[in-house]
Amino acid sequence: MKNILKQKPNLTEYSNSNNLIKLLKENNKAKIRENLNEYHPSEIASLIQVSNSKERKKILQLLTYNFNNQVLIELDPSFLENISDEIDVNILIKAINELDSDESALIFRSLSHKKKEIILPRIKKKNRILLEHNLSFPENSAGKLMQSELVKIPKGFNVGDVIDLIRSSKNLPKIFYDVYVVDSKNTFYGSVSLCKIISSKRDINILDLLKKNQESVDYRLDQEDVADIFRKRNLTSLAVVDGDKCLLGIINIENIVDVIDDEAEEDLLKLAGAGKQSFYGAILKVTKARFTWLFFNLFAAFFASFIIKNFENTIANLAILAALMPVVASMGGCSGTQSLTTAVRAIAMKQLTLSNSFRSISREMFIGLINGLVFSTAAFLVTIFWFDDLTLSLVISLSLFINLIFGSIFGTSIPIILTRVGVDPAIASGTFVTMLTDIFGFFMFLTLATIYLV
């Protein structure tokens, strides 16, 4: 036991990517081919994405004879679209024919238009039907996430029949957690976990083992709402149905993990005003995604400058105000951004709604008040030490105190208002909050300075 405890952790999996890079630089093709199975598809995908075009071409050539389909799944969709013309057509056809329908559709959607036209006629008929079925569903919907491969069980079966069916079937999904009970018209009755089937007697009717409070989702439901159902109910899989409750397919937890990651990344980019984009996106596409909010920021900056211009006599008489103005605006903006980030995330998680909005705004206002007391006191002490001016110190501290409170209020209320009018708060909130805290901070500080200092 002591020897086991003294053993160092195996760091091989963390160094595999570095080994790949080293072997690639040494041009050791034989060694790479020999050890290719040791590398996880995600490690190979990462290497492909960080390599230059010359190195990438060499890697793809080495992979041709022993290609793992999962490598394509691990690649960023935007990156796959950019390099799809570099990948051998036979590799793409093989992957689409062998992977589950949801993964095949993900790869196909990421290909260039030219590649799609070449590949589609060469896909097996059965797979092509499933692929076209998936592509027909609305974007970001449950239908787009689902896979068609599942285990259907007639409602009259008992446990023994189910076990025999699973054992004799040659077309089982690669991974499945539940079986799905339907009638002769494919109407969904419910699901039964494999664990429940294995632990039950053979003569028990499958209907007696159905999960309680059985969940299913319409194929049109937004993927964020699907992820929310998985998160709240701790599901591993979920049935997808149409308007007549006919079973169309299932969504597994693996798909939802990707959705949660993608949605979190998307919200982060939106908060920064970068829009929905990818690190590997085309330059013009990324530029267009950022343009709208850069333009709005330019307008907001000129509006703030207009406020300052109205106080040019005050600033001319007391130039030191120009040095202190950024303190008020910056602190208010920081307070607003903190509240904004919390609010947007709470809205996405369905924790902040109109019913508890007043309580949330009041809470953030109180937080802003406490921070305001602390930092306005700090600003007062720094300013009086620096400029030895009591009135100036009181003006800067009072302005900072008020702007920190209102920054917190703006940061929470604006996402709620935008949600109410049907605008994604993650997209627009940041720009509005920054504009309001800047304008309010400058106006408050310069107004007080005009009254008490000039």
N, C-alpha and C positions, 0 to 999 in steps of 0.2 A: 504493500500500500504506500509506504514512504517513497519507494522508487517511482511509483506512478505520479505522486504529488510533486516530485522533483522534476518530472519531465517538462520540458518547455513546450508551449503550444505549437502546433503545426502551422507554420505561416505560408505553406506552399500555395494555398489558394490566393493569398494576397500578392504573391510574387510572380504568379503565372503570367500576368500581362507584361511585367518587366522582362521575364524570360523570353516571351514572344518577340518583344522589341529587339532584344539582344541578338536572338537567332536570326531575325530579319536583317539586321545590320551586318551580321556576319555572312549573310546570303547562304545560310545553312539550310537549304530546302529539304534535304533528306531527314535532318533532325526534326524539323517542323512537322513534316508528314508523319514521322514515326511517333511523335508525342501529341499529335493533334487531339486525340480523344481525351487527353488530360485537361484540356482547356475548356472551361465552361463557355457556352454560347455567348453569354453577356461579356466575357473577357475578350472574345474574338470580335464581337460587335464594337466594343469600346476602342479596340486597337484600329479597326477599320475607320472609325469616325475621327480619330485624332491623326491619322496618317495623311501624308500628302498624296497627290494623285498617282505619282510613280510608285510609291510604297503600296498604296491601296490596290493598284493593278496587280502587283506581285502577290499580295495576300490572296486576292480573289482567284488568281491562277492556281495557287497552291491548294486552295480549298475545293476546287472544282471536282476532284476525284473522290472526295470524302466529305461532301458538304452536309452540315447539320442544318436542317430547316429552321431550327429555333434561332439561328443567328439572324435571320431576316426579321423575326418577331422582336428581337432585342434592339434592332436598329431604330433610331428615331424616324418616324414616318416622313418628315420633311427631308431628312438626309437620304432616306431610301429613294424618295422621289428624284432627288438631285443626281444620284448615282445609278439609277435603275438601268440606264442605257449601257453601263459598264458591266453589268451582271449578265452572265450567260443565260439565254432564254430557257434552255433546258433545266437549269437550276430553279428558275422561277416556276416553270410548269410543274416540275416534280414537287416543289413545296406546296403549291396550291392544290395539287391532287392528293397529297398525303396528310396535310394538316387538317384540323377541325375547321368547320365552315366559318366560324367567327374569325379565326386566325387567317384563313385563306382570304377572306373579304378584306381584312385589315391590310394585308400585303397588296392585294389587287388595287385597293383605293389609293395606295401610296405610289403606284407606278405612273410613269409618264403616259400621256395619251397615246403616243406612238407605240410604246411597249404593250399597252392594253390591247390595241388592235391586233398585234402579232400573236399574243398569248391566248386570248379568249377562244378562238376557233380550235385551239389545240388542247383545251382542257376537257377532261372526261365529261360525258354528257350529264351524268348524275351530279358531279361536282359543279358543273356549269349552271345547272338548274338551282342548286343551293346558293351559289354565288349570286346569281341574278336576283334570287328571292331576297337575299340579305341587302343587296344594293338598292332594292325598291323601297326600303323603309326610310322614314324621315331621319335627317341628320341628328346625331346626339340623342337618339331614342333608344328605348329598351330593345326594339327590334334589331337595331344595328349592333348591339352588344351580344345578342343571344347566339348560341350555337344550336344547330338543328339536330345534332347527334345526341340522343338520349335513350333511355330504356323505358318503353311504354308497356304497361301491364293492363290487360282487360280486367274490368271490375269484378268479374266472376271468379278470378283465380284465387287459390289459397297459397300459403307460404311455400309449400312444396312445389307447386306449379311455377312460381316465380324463380325459385332456386334452379329448377331444371331448365327453365327458359334462359336464364343467365349463363348457365354452364354450356348449353348447346349453341348459343348465339355466336356467330363469327364476326359480327359487325358492332361490337360493343364500343362505346366511347373510350378514349384512352384513360380519362379520369372521370369518375362519377361518384356522387355521394348518396343519391336518392334514386328511387324508381317512381314513375309517374302513372297514376291510375286513370284510365279513360274508358269511355263506353264505345259502342260500335260506331258512333258518329264523331269520335275524337273529342268529345266534351270532357274537360278536365274535372276530375273529382277530388284529387289531392295527391300528396306524395308520401312515401314511406322511406325512412332511412335504411341503408344497408345494414347498419348495426341492429336495428329492430327486426329485420328479416332474419338475420343469422341467429339471433337469440330467441326466436319464436318457434313454436311447434309447427310441423308441416301442414297440419289440417286446419289451421286458423285461417279464416277468410281475410284477404288482404284489406278489405274495407274496414275491418276492425282495428287495423294498425295505422290508419291515416293520422297524420299529425294534426293536433288541435290548432284552432285558429289559423287554418291553412291560408297562406298568402299566394297570390298570383298578381301579375301586373299586365296592364294593357301594353301592346307593342309600341304605342305612341307616347308612352310616358317618358319624360325627360330623364336622361341618365343620372343627373344630380339627385333627382327624387328617388330613383332606384337605389343609388348608393346610400341615401338616407335610410331607406327601408332595411337594407343589409346591416347598416351600422346600429340601428335601434333594436333590431330583433336578433342580432347575432346569427345571421343565416349563413349557410355554406352554398346554397343554390336556391334558385327561384324560378318558378314557371312563368312563361310569357304566353299570353292568350290574346285572341282577337275579341271583337265585340260580342260574339256569340259564345264566348268561353271555350272555344276550340283551342287545343294545345298547339302552339307554334314551335316552341323551343324552350331552352333554359338558359339562365345566366348563372355562371359559377363565380365563386368568391375571387378567383384569380383575375377575372375581368374587372371586378369592382375595385380591386386594389389599384389597378392601372387608372381607372376613372378618377378615384380619389386623388391620386398623384397628379393627374393631368389638370383636374379642376383647381387644386391648390396652386399649381404653377400658373395657371391661367389667371386666377384672382390676383396673384402676386404681380404679374406683368401688368394687369389692368390698373392696379393701385399705383404703379409707377408711370402710368400713362403710356405704356409701351404696346398696348393692345394685345390681341391674340396672335402670337407669333412664335417661331421656333428659333433656337440658336443657329440652326442650319437653314433657315428660310432664305429665299432669294432676296437680294439686296433691295430691289424696287418694292417688293411685297412688304418687307420689314419697314422700309421708309414710309410707305403709305400708311401702315398701321400706327406709326408714331406721329404722323403729320398732324392729324386732327387736334390732338391735345397739346402739341407744341404751339400750334396756331392759337388755340384758346389761351394758353399760358402767356403768349406774347400780348394778346389783348388785355389780359388781367394785369400784366406788368405795366402796360401803358396807362391803365386805369389807376393803378397805385401811384404812378408818376404824376398823374393829373391831380390826385389828392395832395401830393407833396407840393406841386407847383402853386396851389392855392395858399400855401403857407410860406412862400419864398421870402416875404418880408421878415417873418419870424426867424427863419433860418439865417438870413443875411445879418440880422441884428445879433444873433447868438449862434455862431457857426458850430459850436460844440455839439449842438443838437444833432447835426448830421452824423457825428460819430456814435451817438447813442441810439439813433433810430433803428438800426438793424437788430439791436438787443431785444427790443419790444416785439418787433415783427417775427424774428426768428423763434423766440420762446413761445409765442402764441401759435405759430405754425407747427412747432414740435408737439405742443400739447394737443392741438387739433388732430395731427397725424396719428398720435397714440390712441386717442379716442376713436378715430375713424377706423383704424385697423381692427380694433377690438369689435366695433359695431358691425363692420362688413363681414368679419368672420362669424359673428353671432347670427347674423341674418342668413348666411350660407348654411349654418348648422341648424337653422330653424329655432334658435334660442331667443332671438329678438324679433318680436312681432309688434303690430300696432297695439295689441292688448297690454303689453308691458313696456311700451315705449316711454311713457311718462316717468315710470320708475327708473328706467335705464338712464334717461337724460338727467334726472335729479341726482342719481348716483354719480354720474360723470361730473356734474356741476360741483358736487361736494368734493370730489377728488381734485378738481381744478382749483377749488377754494383753498384746500390744504396746501397744494403745491404753490399756489399764488402767495400765500402767507410766507412760506419758506423762502421762495426765490425772490420775492419782492424785498424781503428783509435783507437778503444777501446783496441784491442790486443796490439797495440804499447804502449799505456799509461800504461797498466798493466805490460807489460814486462819490460819497462824502470824503472818503480817503483820497480819491484821485483828484477831485476838483475843489474840495473844501467849500461846497455850496449846499446849504441845507435845503433851500427851495428846489433846486435842480434835483437833488437826491430824492425828495418827496415826490416830485413829478414823475421821475423815471420809475420809482417803486410802485406808485399808484397805477400808472399806465400798465406796467407789467402784471400787476395783480389782477386788474380787470381783464386784460387780454388773455391771460391764462385760463380764467374762468370761462370766458366766451369761446375760447379755442376748444375747450372740452365740450361745450354745448353744441357748437357748430359741427364738431367731429362726430357726434352721436346723432344729431337731428337730421343732418343733410342726407346720410344714407337711408334713413327711415322715410324721408320725404321723397327721395328718388325712387325707392321701392314702391311707394304708394302710387306714383304717377307712371310706373311701368318701365323705369330706366334702371339698368343694371348698376347698383351702387358702387361696384368695384371699378367700373369704367370711369365714371364722372366725379365721384366724391372728392378725390384727391385734389383735383384742380379747383373745385369750388371752395374747399376748406382753405387751401393755400391763399386763394384770392381774398376771401373774406377776412382771414386773420391778418393778412398784410394790410389791407385797406383799413380795417377797424383799428389795428395797432398804430399805424401811422396817424390816422385821424385823431385817436384818443390822445396820443403823446403830444402831437403838435398843437392840439386845441388847449390842453392843459398848460403847455409851455407858453402859448400866446396869452392866456389869461393871467398866469402867475409870474412869468419871467420877463416878458417884454413890456 
